[in-house]
Amino acid sequence: MRLVCKLSEDGFEVEKSKIIDLNCKKAFKYTFWKQNNIYAEFYKDEAVDMLYLSFAVFAADRLILRENGEDAWSREIELYMPVLCVDKWILCQSLVEKMLSFLTGDKWKIYFRERKLTEIEEKAKKKWEKVTEKNMNISKICMFSGGLDSCIGALNLLCDKADASDIVFVSHYGGGKGTVEYQGMLKEAFINRFNIDESYFVQNYAAIVSRKEDKTEDTTRSRSFMFFAHAITYASAMGKEIELIIPENGLISLNIPLAYTRTGTSSTRTTHPYYMEMLQELIAELGLQVKIKNPFQFKTKGEMILECKDRVFLQEILDKTMSCSHPDVGRHQGMKKTMHCGYCLPCTIRRASIQKGGLQDTSTYFDSKYKKLPIARQAYRTYKCAFNNFDENNAFLRIQESGPIKEDIEQFADLYVRGMKEMRECLEKIDV
């Protein structure tokens, strides 16, 4: 399918294409330009281009249904994208297509065309120029999703510093209630605990606008690109090299399918090392001063908890973190509040990690026994089958199943073994 992205009316057309105007509130809503830029510089054009590209990719991901693909999963997507730095993007075209194809499992073809600053961007730039006191101190940006991993990442950072004025925590949320409310609870807890200013937490909304009768795709594999693009755009305004911290346990980062039905992009590749490698290469090619770091690349989630620098506070705020893939399941089944489903892979890894980490699990789960829904019973059978077939002698091969691992193979293989054992120890104690 062909999708033409527009940021303003430019007369550009492609035969047999669908148009998405990212600045039309009836088609797409986002809050980036509503945030106050109080940093050293205005956002780099290349970073703004990446942000809009991530919006367009996310829109395509939602609007083009997988069920219409030849194999009812993979799609062929042509995206026509207006950018400020067209020459740089043309040079990066093959890299971008390769990165997105790996991330979403689709075949991407992207055509870049030149554009000028929009009226929204011009107004934002003039607003920034009027800021008299700009923050020149930022050296780190930490992704802050509201999950347990990002909570530990933020907590460790704050415990290491007497002064947190050089860190910005960046969040993103879209539809549903789960993500935004947990981000809010965590933010408030950190502000109170460490006496930091609310301005160090930047929360962004971005989502397509669809009518109830419109069918949209739920398997949004490209969402992480949009999440990271927000942080990269903020980083571009700091006037120096910025460390972008993406706290994610190494097991979930590898995204190794637990069953053959979950091979390929049926398992998400949100922070897979190969994807991170391509994203870092793209950042460098665009001339942006951002270095990606995952401090937990070789840690299981349980090891993250064990080594957390303030386990007492982590126990206090554990119920304010959300790890679930679909936290609205409970509400859809008549429950009154958002909660963990209890049976998805992130929930299962979470539960295993809390047991491994020696904390009391104060989380609320809709189905902790894998019994209430057919999908929960199926998930349990999948996990049990995976453990029955698990052979640590083949770990060095298994870690390659979601994507190529070129370096640190022994460390990744050992991580995979430890992570699987962590999960198995948890499930063995559940009476299904």
C-alpha positions as CSV (number, residue, x, y, z in Angstrom):
1,M,0.0,0.0,0.0
2,R,1.1,3.6,-0.7
3,L,0.9,6.2,2.0
4,V,1.7,9.8,1.3
5,C,2.6,11.8,4.5
6,K,2.0,15.5,4.6
7,L,2.8,18.2,7.1
8,S,1.1,20.9,5.2
9,E,-0.6,21.2,1.8
10,D,2.2,20.9,-0.8
11,G,0.3,19.6,-3.8
12,F,2.2,16.3,-3.8
13,E,0.2,13.3,-5.0
14,V,0.8,9.7,-5.8
15,E,-1.6,7.5,-7.8
16,K,-3.6,5.0,-5.7
17,S,-2.3,6.2,-2.4
18,K,-3.8,7.1,1.0
19,I,-2.9,10.5,2.5
20,I,-2.1,11.1,6.1
21,D,-1.7,14.7,7.2
22,L,0.2,14.6,10.5
23,N,-0.8,18.1,11.4
24,C,-4.5,17.5,10.8
25,K,-6.1,16.9,14.2
26,K,-8.8,14.8,12.6
27,A,-6.1,12.3,11.4
28,F,-3.3,12.4,13.9
29,K,-2.8,14.0,17.3
30,Y,0.5,14.6,19.1
31,T,1.8,16.9,21.8
32,F,5.5,17.4,21.0
33,W,5.3,21.1,20.0
34,K,3.2,21.8,23.2
35,Q,6.2,21.0,25.3
36,N,8.4,23.9,26.4
37,N,11.9,23.9,24.8
38,I,14.1,25.4,27.5
39,Y,17.3,23.8,26.3
40,A,20.5,25.2,24.8
41,E,19.4,25.0,21.1
42,F,16.4,24.6,18.9
43,Y,15.8,21.0,17.7
44,K,18.1,19.9,14.9
45,D,16.3,19.6,11.5
46,E,17.5,16.0,11.2
47,A,16.0,15.1,14.5
48,V,12.7,16.8,13.7
49,D,12.7,14.8,10.4
50,M,13.2,11.6,12.4
51,L,10.3,12.4,14.7
52,Y,7.9,13.0,11.8
53,L,9.2,9.9,10.1
54,S,8.4,7.9,13.2
55,F,4.9,9.4,13.3
56,A,4.3,8.5,9.6
57,V,5.7,4.9,10.1
58,F,3.5,4.5,13.2
59,A,0.5,5.8,11.2
60,A,1.2,3.3,8.4
61,D,1.6,0.5,11.0
62,R,-1.9,1.3,12.4
63,L,-3.7,2.1,9.2
64,I,-2.5,-0.8,7.0
65,L,-4.0,-4.1,8.2
66,R,-1.7,-7.2,8.4
67,E,-4.7,-9.4,7.5
68,N,-4.6,-7.9,4.0
69,G,-1.0,-9.0,3.4
70,E,-0.3,-12.0,1.2
71,D,0.6,-14.1,4.3
72,A,-1.9,-12.3,6.5
73,W,1.1,-10.7,8.4
74,S,3.8,-9.0,6.3
75,R,2.9,-5.9,4.3
76,E,4.5,-4.1,1.4
77,I,4.5,-0.4,2.4
78,E,5.5,2.6,0.2
79,L,5.9,5.7,2.3
80,Y,6.3,9.1,0.7
81,M,7.9,11.4,3.3
82,P,8.6,15.2,3.3
83,V,11.9,16.1,5.1
84,L,14.0,19.2,5.8
85,C,17.3,17.5,5.2
86,V,16.4,15.6,2.0
87,D,20.0,14.9,0.8
88,K,21.0,13.2,4.1
89,W,17.8,11.1,4.2
90,I,18.3,9.9,0.6
91,L,21.8,8.7,1.6
92,C,20.2,6.9,4.6
93,Q,17.3,5.4,2.6
94,S,18.5,1.8,2.5
95,L,19.5,1.8,6.1
96,V,16.1,3.2,7.2
97,E,14.2,0.6,5.1
98,K,16.4,-2.2,6.5
99,M,15.9,-1.0,10.1
100,L,12.1,-0.7,9.7
101,S,11.8,-4.0,7.9
102,F,13.6,-5.8,10.7
103,L,11.5,-4.0,13.4
104,T,8.0,-4.6,11.9
105,G,8.5,-7.6,9.6
106,D,7.2,-5.7,6.6
107,K,8.8,-4.6,3.3
108,W,9.3,-0.9,3.4
109,K,10.1,1.4,0.6
110,I,10.5,5.1,1.5
111,Y,10.7,8.0,-0.8
112,F,11.9,11.3,0.6
113,R,11.0,14.8,-0.8
114,E,12.1,18.2,0.4
115,R,10.0,20.5,2.5
116,K,10.3,23.8,4.4
117,L,9.6,24.6,8.0
118,T,5.8,24.4,8.8
119,E,3.9,27.2,10.5
120,I,3.9,25.1,13.7
121,E,7.7,24.8,13.7
122,E,8.2,28.5,12.9
123,K,6.1,29.4,15.9
124,A,7.9,26.9,18.2
125,K,11.3,28.4,17.1
126,K,10.2,31.9,17.8
127,K,8.9,30.8,21.2
128,W,12.2,29.2,22.0
129,E,14.1,32.3,21.0
130,K,12.2,34.2,23.7
131,V,13.3,31.9,26.5
132,T,15.7,33.9,28.6
133,E,17.0,31.2,30.9
134,K,17.9,28.0,29.0
135,N,19.0,24.7,30.6
136,M,22.6,24.0,29.6
137,N,23.2,21.2,32.1
138,I,21.5,18.1,30.5
139,S,23.9,15.3,29.6
140,K,21.6,12.2,29.9
141,I,18.1,11.3,28.7
142,C,16.5,8.3,30.2
143,M,13.5,6.6,28.7
144,F,10.7,6.4,31.2
145,S,7.9,4.1,30.1
146,G,6.2,3.4,33.4
147,G,7.5,-0.2,33.4
148,L,9.5,-1.9,36.1
149,D,12.7,-1.8,34.0
150,S,12.5,1.9,33.3
151,C,11.7,2.4,37.0
152,I,14.8,0.6,38.1
153,G,16.9,2.5,35.5
154,A,15.6,5.9,36.7
155,L,16.0,4.9,40.4
156,N,19.6,3.8,39.9
157,L,20.4,7.0,38.1
158,L,18.9,9.2,40.8
159,C,20.6,7.2,43.6
160,D,23.9,7.8,42.0
161,K,23.6,11.6,42.0
162,A,23.2,14.2,44.7
163,D,21.9,16.5,41.9
164,A,19.6,15.3,39.1
165,S,19.7,18.5,37.1
166,D,21.6,16.9,34.2
167,I,18.9,14.2,33.5
168,V,15.6,14.4,31.5
169,F,13.1,11.5,31.7
170,V,11.1,11.1,28.5
171,S,7.8,9.2,28.3
172,H,5.3,8.4,25.5
173,Y,1.7,7.2,25.7
174,G,-1.0,6.6,23.1
175,G,-4.5,5.0,23.5
176,G,-5.7,3.3,26.6
177,K,-5.4,4.2,30.3
178,G,-2.7,1.9,31.6
179,T,0.4,3.6,30.4
180,V,-0.3,7.2,31.2
181,E,-1.7,6.6,34.7
182,Y,1.3,4.5,35.8
183,Q,3.8,7.0,34.3
184,G,2.0,9.7,36.4
185,M,2.1,7.7,39.6
186,L,5.8,6.9,39.2
187,K,6.7,10.4,38.3
188,E,5.0,11.7,41.4
189,A,6.8,9.1,43.6
190,F,10.2,10.1,42.2
191,I,9.5,13.8,42.6
192,N,8.6,13.3,46.2
193,R,11.4,10.9,47.0
194,F,14.3,12.8,45.4
195,N,12.9,16.4,45.6
196,I,13.3,17.0,41.8
197,D,11.4,19.4,39.6
198,E,8.5,18.2,37.5
199,S,10.1,19.8,34.4
200,Y,12.7,17.0,34.3
201,F,9.9,14.6,33.2
202,V,8.6,15.2,29.6
203,Q,5.6,13.2,28.7
204,N,4.4,13.0,25.0
205,Y,1.2,11.8,23.4
206,A,1.0,10.6,19.8
207,A,-1.7,8.5,18.2
208,I,-3.7,8.2,15.0
209,V,-7.3,9.4,15.2
210,S,-9.8,6.8,14.1
211,R,-13.5,6.4,14.1
212,K,-15.2,3.5,16.0
213,E,-16.2,2.0,12.7
214,D,-12.7,2.1,11.3
215,K,-10.6,-1.1,11.8
216,T,-7.0,-0.5,12.8
217,E,-4.0,-2.8,13.3
218,D,-3.2,-3.7,16.9
219,T,0.3,-5.2,16.4
220,T,2.1,-1.9,16.5
221,R,5.7,-3.1,16.1
222,S,6.9,0.4,15.2
223,R,5.9,2.1,18.4
224,S,9.4,1.9,19.9
225,F,10.8,3.9,17.0
226,M,8.4,6.7,17.8
227,F,9.2,6.5,21.5
228,F,13.0,6.8,20.8
229,A,12.5,9.5,18.2
230,H,11.0,11.8,20.8
231,A,14.0,11.4,23.1
232,I,16.5,11.8,20.2
233,T,14.8,15.0,19.2
234,Y,15.1,16.4,22.7
235,A,18.7,15.3,22.8
236,S,19.4,17.3,19.6
237,A,18.6,20.5,21.5
238,M,21.2,20.1,24.3
239,G,24.2,21.4,22.3
240,K,26.4,18.5,23.3
241,E,26.7,14.7,23.0
242,I,23.9,13.1,25.0
243,E,23.7,9.6,26.5
244,L,20.3,8.1,25.7
245,I,19.7,5.5,28.4
246,I,17.2,2.7,27.4
247,P,16.7,0.5,30.5
248,E,15.5,-2.9,29.4
249,N,16.3,-6.3,30.8
250,G,18.5,-8.4,28.4
251,L,16.1,-11.3,28.1
252,I,13.2,-9.3,26.8
253,S,15.6,-7.3,24.7
254,L,16.6,-10.5,22.8
255,N,13.0,-11.3,22.1
256,I,13.6,-15.0,21.6
257,P,10.4,-16.7,20.6
258,L,9.2,-19.3,23.1
259,A,7.3,-21.2,20.4
260,Y,7.6,-21.6,16.6
261,T,4.4,-19.7,16.2
262,R,6.2,-16.6,17.7
263,T,9.1,-16.6,15.3
264,G,9.9,-13.5,13.2
265,T,8.1,-10.3,14.2
266,S,5.4,-12.2,15.9
267,S,7.7,-11.5,18.8
268,T,8.4,-7.8,19.2
269,R,11.9,-6.4,18.5
270,T,11.6,-3.2,20.5
271,T,15.2,-3.1,21.9
272,H,16.8,-6.0,20.1
273,P,20.6,-5.4,19.8
274,Y,20.5,-5.6,16.0
275,Y,17.8,-3.0,15.8
276,M,19.6,-0.8,18.4
277,E,22.8,-1.1,16.2
278,M,21.0,0.1,13.1
279,L,19.3,3.0,15.0
280,Q,22.7,4.1,16.4
281,E,24.1,4.0,12.8
282,L,21.2,6.1,11.5
283,I,21.8,8.6,14.3
284,A,25.5,8.9,13.4
285,E,24.7,9.2,9.7
286,L,22.4,12.1,10.4
287,G,25.1,13.8,12.4
288,L,23.2,13.8,15.7
289,Q,25.2,13.6,18.9
290,V,23.4,10.8,20.7
291,K,24.9,7.6,22.1
292,I,22.5,4.8,23.0
293,K,23.2,2.8,26.2
294,N,21.3,-0.1,27.8
295,P,22.9,-0.6,31.2
296,F,21.0,-3.9,31.7
297,Q,21.8,-5.5,28.4
298,F,23.3,-8.6,30.1
299,K,21.0,-8.7,33.1
300,T,17.8,-10.6,33.7
301,K,14.9,-8.7,35.2
302,G,15.4,-10.5,38.5
303,E,19.0,-9.5,38.6
304,M,18.0,-5.9,38.0
305,I,15.8,-6.1,41.1
306,L,18.5,-7.8,43.1
307,E,21.1,-5.1,42.2
308,C,18.7,-2.2,42.4
309,K,20.4,0.6,44.4
310,D,17.3,1.3,46.6
311,R,15.4,-1.9,47.0
312,V,13.3,-0.5,49.9
313,F,11.9,2.3,47.8
314,L,11.5,-0.1,44.9
315,Q,9.3,-2.3,47.1
316,E,7.2,0.8,48.0
317,I,6.6,1.8,44.4
318,L,6.4,-1.7,42.8
319,D,2.6,-1.5,42.4
320,K,3.0,1.8,40.6
321,T,4.9,0.1,37.7
322,M,3.2,-1.4,34.6
323,S,4.8,-4.1,32.6
324,C,1.8,-5.7,30.8
325,S,1.4,-5.9,27.0
326,H,-2.3,-5.2,27.2
327,P,-3.2,-3.6,30.6
328,D,-6.9,-3.0,29.6
329,V,-7.8,-6.7,29.5
330,G,-9.2,-6.6,33.0
331,R,-11.4,-3.6,32.3
332,H,-12.6,-5.2,29.1
333,Q,-13.7,-8.2,31.3
334,G,-15.6,-5.9,33.7
335,M,-12.9,-4.9,36.2
336,K,-13.1,-1.3,37.4
337,K,-9.4,-0.5,37.2
338,T,-6.3,-1.0,35.0
339,M,-4.2,-4.0,36.0
340,H,-1.7,-6.5,34.6
341,C,-3.2,-9.3,32.7
342,G,-0.9,-11.7,34.4
343,Y,-0.4,-14.1,31.5
344,C,1.4,-12.3,28.7
345,L,5.2,-12.8,28.4
346,P,6.1,-9.4,29.9
347,C,3.8,-10.2,32.9
348,T,5.3,-13.6,33.3
349,I,8.9,-12.3,33.2
350,R,7.8,-9.6,35.7
351,R,6.4,-12.1,38.1
352,A,9.4,-14.4,37.8
353,S,11.8,-11.4,38.4
354,I,10.0,-10.2,41.5
355,Q,10.2,-13.8,42.9
356,K,13.9,-13.9,42.0
357,G,14.5,-10.5,43.4
358,G,13.0,-11.4,46.8
359,L,10.4,-8.7,46.8
360,Q,6.7,-9.0,47.8
361,D,4.6,-8.9,44.7
362,T,2.1,-6.1,45.4
363,S,1.0,-5.9,41.7
364,T,-2.6,-6.6,40.7
365,Y,-3.1,-9.3,38.1
366,F,-6.3,-10.1,36.3
367,D,-5.3,-13.8,35.8
368,S,-2.4,-15.0,37.8
369,K,-3.3,-18.6,37.4
370,Y,-3.6,-18.7,33.6
371,K,-7.2,-20.0,33.8
372,K,-9.7,-17.3,33.1
373,L,-9.3,-16.8,29.4
374,P,-8.5,-19.2,26.5
375,I,-5.5,-17.0,25.5
376,A,-4.2,-17.3,29.1
377,R,-4.4,-21.1,29.0
378,Q,-2.7,-21.1,25.6
379,A,0.1,-18.8,26.9
380,Y,0.7,-21.2,29.8
381,R,0.9,-24.2,27.5
382,T,3.4,-22.3,25.3
383,Y,5.6,-21.5,28.2
384,K,5.6,-25.1,29.5
385,C,6.4,-26.4,26.0
386,A,9.3,-24.0,25.7
387,F,10.7,-25.1,29.0
388,N,10.3,-28.8,28.1
389,N,12.2,-28.2,24.9
390,F,14.8,-25.9,26.5
391,D,18.4,-27.0,26.1
392,E,21.0,-24.7,27.4
393,N,23.6,-26.3,25.1
394,N,21.8,-24.8,22.2
395,A,21.6,-21.3,23.7
396,F,24.2,-19.9,21.4
397,L,21.9,-20.8,18.4
398,R,18.6,-19.8,20.1
399,I,19.7,-16.2,20.7
400,Q,20.0,-15.7,16.9
401,E,16.4,-16.6,16.2
402,S,15.0,-13.0,16.4
403,G,17.9,-11.3,14.7
404,P,21.7,-11.6,14.2
405,I,23.9,-11.3,17.3
406,K,27.4,-10.4,16.0
407,E,29.2,-9.7,19.3
408,D,29.2,-10.9,22.9
409,I,27.6,-14.2,21.9
410,E,28.7,-16.0,25.0
411,Q,27.4,-13.3,27.3
412,F,24.0,-13.3,25.5
413,A,23.8,-17.1,25.5
414,D,24.5,-17.1,29.2
415,L,21.9,-14.4,29.8
416,Y,19.3,-16.4,27.9
417,V,20.0,-19.5,30.0
418,R,19.7,-17.5,33.3
419,G,16.5,-15.8,32.1
420,M,14.8,-19.0,31.1
421,K,15.7,-20.6,34.5
422,E,14.2,-17.6,36.2
423,M,10.9,-17.9,34.4
424,R,10.8,-21.7,34.9
425,E,11.3,-21.4,38.7
426,C,8.3,-19.1,38.8
427,L,5.9,-21.2,36.7
428,E,6.8,-24.4,38.6
429,K,5.2,-22.8,41.7
430,I,1.9,-22.0,39.9
431,D,-0.9,-24.6,40.2
432,V,-2.8,-24.5,36.9
